[in-house]
Amino acid sequence: MQQGTENNAALERSALIVATLTSFMGPFMISSVNVALPAIQVELQMNAVQLSWIATAYLLAMAIGLVPAGKIADIHGRKKVFATGLGVYTLGTGLAIFADSATMLIGLRAFQGLGAAMFVTTGMAIITSIFPPNKRGKVIGLYVAAVYIGLSVGPFAGGFLTHYLGWRSIFLVMLPLGLFTLLLTLYYLKGEWVGEPGQKLDVVGCLLYASAILALVYGATRLPSTLGILLLLSGFILISVFIRHQLTARFPVFDIQLFTDNKTFAYSSIAALLNYSATFAVTFLLSLYLQYLKGMSPQTAGTVLMAQPIVMAVLSPITGKLSDRIEPRLLATAGMSLTVVGVILFSTLQPDTASYLIVANLILLGTGFALFSSPNMNAIMGAVEKRHYGLASGTVATMRLLGQMFSMAMATIVLTLIVGRQAIVPENYDLFLRSIHTVFTLCALLCLAGVYFSWFRGALLSSSVPNGK
């Protein structure tokens, strides 16, 4: 009995370590590489469009791979897909060190994104499979905290490494971390977790899904151009075709009944989409505001903006643990409500707004995000049966990514309509400030809708779906 308990504890510890390491790696790489873009542009002689594809290629590949990877993991084994994704990601990281052209680097970023999709969608599924319901919220909180730590440390570490060792050192530093995590997975994460053995992969469904996501995500990056609008329309049409196909497919890649018959899962997923749609552009706009209107250096602005993810990293494990005992919808709705208040306050920014008030509001937003994220993810994973853990994990990651892309698209459209296709200079600071007010007002409306879905999702702890049993 004692031996079994020790084995369970060792398995839980191994799963938590590898899952949190991978949840740190992705955000750290994204945020650190973004800081290195000017240096990459100079060395590889890239134009602005090529430079934007360094980030876009990664996000596109990840978005396309999330749901199919989750389904493959449910059929063939979550550890297999997790380890394969780590191998793909680490290989792409190692090869990127030697990238000598824009095409090669962009291709390798897409390769990394595909690997990230495989371990992101299975990492959460694995820890949900291993940890009992009464521990799950705490573990998910630690997992989410690792994401925020990656976002916090990435810009500083990326700037430091790029300045002293060059941009390739970012990939060089990540290579041993990827190898170390892969070895831990192969040798210490014992066992395998399969949700739906015997099913076959719906290849047609995967192609429809990939085409729809490609059109939506790439279309969002091209807004408000005619091409962007046409791509978005095509994406919505393909999504409707995908849904119709899934309703008749023998082995659907996505179980539509999770949305039609499981209110807790559906409303929690929609709340996540609205939360990320309403908040992801906050850092982007504030960074510009602090540097242009407040006259801060990039380093000082970055230091101010760190207040939010630091609070999120500290509080997420606490709120996750609380969601094991307190109904997740209560915590998540409180968090979304705080976010509404914070975003409304930012919609009143003026050039003379005191810096300490900005930091205080970032702390408020960070608290709101922490209250929402971990409990909401606990609600999503706890609302489905074990066989759907991979699919549920892929769904929430897709909602996060689509929300982030929508948030940036909304900010881009507003800036284009109000400021126009011109540089932000003192002569148009008033137009830029009006853009900020408009975007944050729209974000507040999205958050209010999110409060509705978060509150009316239904109870989890007393749900008839017993936490994935």
Secondary structure, 3 states (H helix, E strand, C coil): CHHHHHHHHHHHHHHHHHHHHHHHHHHHHHHHHHHCHHHHHHHHCCCHHHHHHHHHHHHHHHHHHHHHHHHHHHHHCHHHHHHHHHHHHHHHHHHHCCCCCHHHHHHHHHHHHHHHHHHHHHHHHHHHHHCCHHHHHHHHHHHHHHHHHHHHHHHHHHHHHHHHHCCHHHHHHHHHHHHHHHHHHHHHCCCCCCCCCCCCCCHHHHHHHHHHHHHHHHHHHHCCCHHHHHHHHHHHHHHHHHHHHHHHCCCCCCCCHHHHCCHHHHHHHHHHHHHHHHHHHHHHHHHHHHHHCCCCCHHHHHHHHCHHHHHHHHHHHHHHHHCCCCCHHHHHHHHHHHHHHHHHHHCCCCCCCCHHHHHHHHHHHHHHHHHHHHHHHHHHHHCCCHHHHHHHHHHHHHHHHHHHHHHHHHHHHHHHHHCCCCCCCHHHHHHHHHHHHHHHHHHHHHHHHHHHHHHCCCCCCCCCCCCCC
